[in-house]
Amino acid sequence: MFDDTDGADANSNARFEITRVEADGRPQSAKELKATPGARTPRLLELHRRPLG
């Protein structure tokens, strides 16, 4: 699939974008979204947001 020697070095910062969409594909606001290192899997992020309504 990919060559790991072709990517960024191990000490680089990672950046990514989270997109929320409706079932019909319309973008949805992601207000008050927080990301923290996972408690059980610290290499992964857990996303937290307030419930709608």
URUR-V45888 format. One record per backbone hydrogen bond with DSSP energy under -0.5 kcal/mol. NH is the residue of the N-H (numbers start at 1). CO is the residue of the C=O. Records with the same first field share a line. If there is no record, write none. Layout:
NH = CO / CO
//
This chain:
4 = 2
6 = 3
7 = 4
12 = 9
19 = 17
22 = 26
25 = 22
28 = 20
33 = 30
34 = 48
36 = 46
38 = 41 / 44
44 = 41
46 = 36
48 = 34
//
